Amino acid sequence: MPLNYLMNKQSTINGNKLVRQHVLRSNIKDFVFISVGVILASIGLKGFLFPNNFLDGGAMGVSLLLRILTGFNLSVLIVLINLPFILLGAKQISISFAVKSTLAIIALASLVHFIHLPVITADKLLIAVFGGFFLGAGIGFSIRGGAVIDGTEVLAISVSRKSSLTVGDFIAIFNIVLFVIAATIVSVETAMYSMLTYFSASKTVDFIINGIEEYIGVMIVSDDAEEIKEMIASNLERGVTVLKSDGGYGSKGNAMPDRKILFCVITRLEVSRLLLEVDKIDHAAFVIQYPIKDTKGGMIKRRPFH
């Protein structure tokens, strides 16, 4: 048997082994994230929101509102309300996503039904803030694990693909309608505290997903591009990409000489230092900043849990 064939076969076996190990590590990480998310969300529901008839936004808010109005079992409502969103997610996103989300929602419903937590506080402000915090942390960790325990965003993604509404627009409209209904049927006070709960939860979700070190994309246009490139690579120890471009200015689009545009991704905490160093080299440099949701690979500081 030829030596090259044996070597290629061994290389393929090793490659498949590495892929399986990567998939296994990824699945374990997702399981941990989802488990932590389900536990935190159940604490928010049973320890704060459920005993005090507080609401949240999204599908969870609908479940809590129906529980107040009908007295129906909250665990069953959580599954029933999220079921259409999961089916939609199977079509719009993936079967794997739908399976993970189904298991996460069933686990959450089970914990809500079986666990019993003592009343932690009677202060309505603390209930709203910390109830939203725990629920938002649960949703955030579940999303990091590739699942959802509140299916509203799945519907929002579907609607955004078929209309001019963005995901954020749809979620905002959905929750406004929910809180207006709550104010009309339950009480204005409950609706107001529920808005605070939703605000706390949404900010916590953003923090869990994006972290304090939110990534920022920076584009730099300068005649001293080479010197700035060296500074970013050497001083900041960050990767930088050079893009070739031409340009124009004025109402007639007068041509400008070819130049280089620098692009790099840094954390928000590093922005001020980068701007200072760029200003030292070229105070007239044109700098553009914009947020980036996430990154993979490259010379960027890794986030915790990433």
GUMARKE-592440 format. One record per atom (N, C-alpha, C, O): y, x, z. Coordinates in steps of 0.05 Angstrom, whole numbers, plus 5000, padded with zeros to 4 digits. Each point is the difference from the previous one (the first is absolute). Layout:
REM residues N
YXZ...
END
This chain:
REM residues 306
497650175000502449835000502550185000500250185016501749774966502350174997501650025027500249805014500950444991501550045025502549835000500849895021500650084956502449844999499549715008501649885013496150024978499349725006499749975031500949815011497750385001499649995029502650015015500449865020501350324971502650035013501749754997501349915019498749974957501549754996498949775017501549845011495850154991498849795016500750035029500649815014499350444996500750055028503049935006500749905021501050174959502849945003500549705001501649905015496849954969500249705000499149895027501349825010496550295000499049915026502150055022500549835017500650414983502050075020502549824998501149915020499750034954502249824996499549725010501849885013495850024982499349735010500049995030500749805012498350425000499950015029502850005012500549865020501450294968502750005010501349724997501549915017497949954961501149734996498949815021501649845011495850184995498949835020501250055028500549825015499950444991501350075025502849895002500949915021500650114957502749904999500149705004501649905015496649964972499849715002499349925029501149815011497050345001499249945027502350045020500549835017501050394980502350055018502149794996501249915019499250014956502049794995499249745012501749865012495850074987499049755011500250005031500749805012498650435000500250025029502949985009500649865019501350274966502849985007501049714997501449905018497849964961500849724996498949835023501449825010496150234998498849845021501550045026500549805015500350454991501550055025502749864999500849875019500650164959502649874998499849705003501649885015496550004971499849705001499249915028501049805010497250355003499149935027502450015020500349825016501250404982502450025017501949774994501249895019499250054956501849794992499249735011501649855010495850094988499049745010500449985030500849795010498650425004500350005030502949965008500649845017501350314970502849975006501149724994501549885015497750014962500949744992498949785019501549825007496050225003499049805019501450015026500449805014500550444995501650035024502749854997500949865018500350184958502649864995499749705001501749865010496150044979499649714998499249895028501349815009496650305003499049885025501750085024500149855020501150384980501550095023502949915000501249995022499949944955502849934999500649734985501049815012498350174962500949784984498549745006501249795005496150224995498449765004500549855026500449764999499750375024500449855025502849885003500449815016501550294969502849915003501049844976502449944998495749984984500749844976502250134983501849864990498150405007501850144983498850034972497549994997504250044983499150034973500750274988501550155012497349914966500750234984500449904971499849764995500850434987500349924972497350014986498050075012502049864963497650024983497849815007500449795013497250284978497649845005499449975029499149795009501450425007499549995028501949805013499249855019503350144972501949805010499249724994500349825016498650144960499049734992497749925018499949775009498350424997497749945017501049925028499049815012502950344999501049945027501549745001499849855019501750094959501449744999498149774999500449805014497550224969498049784999498549975026499349785007500350445007498649985026501849855020498949845016503750204983501849865018500149704993500049835018500150114956500249724991497549845003500049775006497750364989497449864999498250055024498349845006502250395008498250085022497450104990498150045016501750024958497550094989499550295008501950155007495649944993499350275008501450204983499850004975501650195038501650204985498250184984500750084977497050005033498250184986499149884973499950144980499449615021499249864975502349984981499750044976502749915034502449984983500650264986500850014977498950215039500650274988498250054976500950104979496549825023498250044977500649814977500250094977500349665029500549804979502650054986500049984975502150095039502650054987499950254982501250004979497450205030499950254985497950004977500250174982497949655019497949994980501149984971499050164983502849665011501150004972501350264992499750084976501650055042501350254994498050224994500450174982497349835033497950194995498749964973499550194985500049565008498949944973501950094978499250114980503449855025502050094981500050314998500350114978499450025045499950295001497750114985500250224988497549645013497650094985500650014970498950174985502749645005500749984972502250204992499950134980502249885038502350154993499850305007501250174986497349905035499850285009497350114995499650154981498449795037497350094996498149865018500849885020496650134973498049885017499850165027499649885021500650384977499950175024502249925020499549975024502949984966502249915017499449735013500549965023498449864961499349745010497950015022500249865020497850314976497850025020501150125026499549895021502150324977501250125024501749805015499949985024501849874961501849815012498549775013500749915022497250004965498349795012498850085026500149855020498850394981498850105024502150045022499549945024502850164968502250045020500949745012500549985024499949824959500949735009497949875018500749885021496850144972497849885016499950155027499749875021500650394979500150165025502349915018499749975024502750004963502349915015499649735012500649955023498449864961499549735010498050005023500349855019497750324979498050025022501250105025499549895022502250324976501250115024501949795013500149975024501549904959501849795010498549785014501049895020496650054970498549785012498650085027499949855019499150404981498350085023501450165022499349985023502850184970501250165020502049835017501249814990499050265035501949865018501850225013499050185014503649794981501950195011501849865021500749764996500050385025501849885020502849964988500750144980500949685031502749974992501650255006500350075024500750074956501350255004502949975010500950155018500549664971502849965008500849714993498949874982503050035033501149734995502750024987501249794994499950455003502650034988499849964969498550134987503149675003499749934972500950224981498850034979503250125029500850224983497850214998499550104978499349975044497850205000497649894984498750154985500849605018497849874985500450034970498250084985504349865006500650014972499950294989498850054979502450135036500150284990497350135000499150124980499549875043497450145002497849854986498150124991502149625008498049854984500250084971498050044987504549985003500450094972499250284996498950074979501650105042499250284997497050044997499150144982499449735036497150034999498849884975498250114987502849655005499049874976500850174975498350034982504150075017500950174978498450264998499350094978500150035046498450245000497249944989498950164985500049615023497449934990499949964970498250094986503949775003500249964971500350274986498850054979502950125032500550264988497650184998499450124979499149905043497650165000497949894982498550154987501349585011498149884982500750074971498250054984504349945010500950074972499350294994499250074978501250115042499350284996497050034995499250194988499349625023497150014995499149854975497649984995504349934990499349874974499349705002498649904984502449975037499549715004502549865010502050135006497949614995502149855012498949805020497749904996503850045025499349795018502049774999499949815015502150224967501949794994500350014970501250184988497849614998499850004971502549934985499949984975502449995038502449914986500850204978500949924979498850345026500850204981498449984974501050074979496549855024498349974976501249784982500250044975500549745037501349784985502750094988500649934978500950235038502650094990499750184976501549984981496450205019499550174977499349834975501050064978497449745026499349824978502449864988500349984976501449915042502449864991501950184986501249934979499150325031501950194988499250084972501750064983495749935011499050064973500649784980500050054976500449715034500449774983502849895000500649804986501250325029502849905002501950245004499150235001503449705002502150215003500250085030501550185006497149685012500250075028498550265006497850054990503450115028498650235009498249925024500149775010498150414998498349955023501749945025499449815014502750354990501749955023501449744999500349865020500750064956501349744997498249775007500849825015496750194975498249785006499349985029500049785012499550455001499349995029502449905016499649855019502850234973502449905014500349704998500549865019499150034956500249724996497849855015500549795012497150314987497749885014500649975029499549795012501550435000500549995029502449835008500049885021502050114962502349835005499149715001500849855018497550074963499049734999498349945025500249795013498150414995498449975024501649965025499449835016502750334987501649995024501749745001500649905021500350014956501449744999498249785008500949825015496650184976498149795008499550025030499949795013499850454997499650045029502449895016499649885021502850184970502449905014500149704999501049885020498150004959500249714997497849865016500649805013497050304986497749865013499750095029499449835017500850434989499550095027502650015016500549825015501150394980502650025013501650234988498850184989503849805012501750214990499650265015499950214988499749775038499650245017497550144991499950254998497949604998497550134992500350144973499050224996502549654985500450124974501650255002499550204986502549815032501750235003498450245012500350224991498149725029498450215012497950104980499350234999499749584984498150074980501250194979498650184989503949785004501450184982500150285012499650204985500949825040500150255014497250135000499850244996498249605008497250104999499450114972498950224998501949634981499550094973501550264994498950184987503649845022501650244996498650245013499850224988499349755037498650215014497550084986499450244997499149564994497450064986500550144974498650194994503349724990500550124973501050295003499250174984502449895036501050275004497750185009499850244992498449655024497750165009498150064977498950224998500749584985498350044976501250234983498650174991504049825004501350214985499650275012499550204986500849815041499750265014497150104997499650244996498549595008497250084998499350104972498550204997502449664983499350074972501650244990498950184989503749825016501750214989500550235020500550234992499449715034500550205020502950075003501749924983499050235038502750085004500950214978502350024994495750124996500650204979499749884972498350084985503449725009499949874974500650204979501750175003496849824975500350194978502549934983500549764995500950444997502449974983499650164975499450245001501049644976500150154975502850094994501949855003498450404990502750124995500050124972498350164993503849764991500450124974502750155002502049895009498050364981502450175002500750104972498450124986504149825006501050104974502250215006502049935013497550314979501950225007499750224979497950044988504450105008500050234982498550245013499350194987500349795040498650215015497249915007499050055022499749824959497449885005497950215009498449955018501750294970498050205006500350105029498050045014504549994995500450095027499249795020498950065021501749694973499349785018497049975001498849945021499950094956497149984998498750215019498149955014502950304985499050215016500449945030498350065017504049824990500649935027498049795011499050025022500549774961498149795009497250115004498749935019500550244963497350115001499750215023497950005014504250164990499850225020500949925028498550045019503849844983501149935026498849755012499249995023500749794960498949755010496949994998498849845013500150344970497150014996499049734990497949905010503549994971499249744988499650044970501350184987497049665001499650014971502449894985501349825011499250284966502249904984499250004970498650184991502149614996499449964971502550034984502149895007497850264971502350044983499649834975498050014985504149825010500049834976502250094981502250045008497149994967502050074980501449754990498849794996503850235000501549764992502550084983500950235000500149574986502750024989501749785012498949835014503650174981501749805013502549934983500350114978501349725033502449924987502049895020499349945022503250044970502149905018502249874984500250054976501449795037502349874987499149764984497649954996504449904994499549754985498650054973498749834990501750414999498850074975497450155002498750084981500449965044497450135004500050284991498150094987504050065019500250284992497650165010499249975023499650194960497650145007500650225020502150134999496049915020500150225019497750194994498049914988502350345019497850194994497449935015500149875021497750224967497449955013500150135028501150215004497749655015499950115027497449925013498449864989501250245035497649945015500749815023502050035014496249784991500249815022497750075020497750024991503050015034498050065020499149755014501749835007495850144998498949775015498250105022498250164995502249735029498250075022499849765019501749825000496250185016499549795020500050135027498550195005503249705013500150105027500049775019500249774992499750285034500249795020502949955006501850174995498849595016502849935006501250205020502450064999496050055019501050195019501050264988501450165012497749904963500750254987502349974980500950194989500149565008502149954979502550155006501250134983499849855043502550135006499950304996502050124990495850015016499750284996500150074970501350194992497349654992500050054971502849974988500850174985500649625023502749964989501950235008501750094985498050015040501650225009499550254983501850144992495649925004499350244984500949984971500950194988498949565001500949964972503050044999501150124981500349775039502950035000501050295002502050074989496450095025500750295002499950134973501550184994496649734989499650134974501949884979501350144985498949595015501649864980501149745013498649805001503950215008501249775013500549774981500449775009499550284965500449804980497449884989500049854981497850235030497349904990499849705003501049895020497849984960499549725001497349945012498050084989501949785034497549965014499549705003501749855007495850074986499249725001497749995020498150165000502049645019497949965020498949724997501649814995495850165008498949735001497450015016498550204999500949585015497649995017497449994984499949884978498050245032497450004988498049895021500050095023498449724969498249875018497850195011499550005024499350164959497950175010499650224979500849994978497850225031499450234982497150095006498849935020500250244962497450125003500050274988500850044977498350165038499950274990502750135000501949905012498350344976502550144998500850145026498450005019504050114981500950165023501849835017502450055002496449745010501549825018498750005027497550015001504049975020498949985027498349755002500949784992496750255017498249785002500749835024500850105021498949634976500649825022497649985018497850064992502749865033497849935017498449774989501249834986496250165018498249794991499849994970498749814990502450384994499949984971497550144989499650004976
END
